[in-house]
Amino acid sequence: MGRNTSRVRPVVTPGYQLRPGAANGDGAPIVGVMSDATPSNASAAQTTDFETMTRDIAEVPAVEVIVTVAVNLMSAAAVKLGLTEEGDRYKDLDEARKLVHALAGLLDAGATEISSFHAAPLRDGLKSLQLAFREASVVPDEPGQGPGEKYTGPVFG
């Protein structure tokens, strides 16, 4: 595997999804960046559409990036909790615990940086995920010991 030496630039698509991209030379992916190198099989129309859809990360306000990451963590946690149409197919409580805990940490750290307009629904979503985790657990955690409760305090229904 050769090292990608093309110029790398961060991008965000409308809807604020960070796109994974180029490797950093040691094989580890750099999340949220994309290479300027265009695959040889990509048509000019596809390239134009992609360029139309993308914005440089420098233009995206920090609040949007924080909220986007929080929503992505919420979505992933919901899938791992079995809250999708597929139900238990992707259920993995160990993975869900990590995602909910990371979401709580992000919201705790970012609370002063994002307005209550953004923070309130994210906190509500976090609480719903924490309650769903408690319900899904065969042996529930002690109050204050569940995922993210280090940051939010004990969660009760």
Secondary structure, 3 states (H helix, E strand, C coil): CCCCCCCEEEEECCCCCECCCCECCCCCECCCEEECCCCCCCCHHHHHHHHHHCEEHHHCCHHHHHHHHHHHHHHHHHHHCCCCCCHHHHCCHHHHHHHHHHHHHHHHHHCCCCCHHHHHHHHHHHHHHHHHHHHHCCCCCCCCCCCCHHHHCCCCC
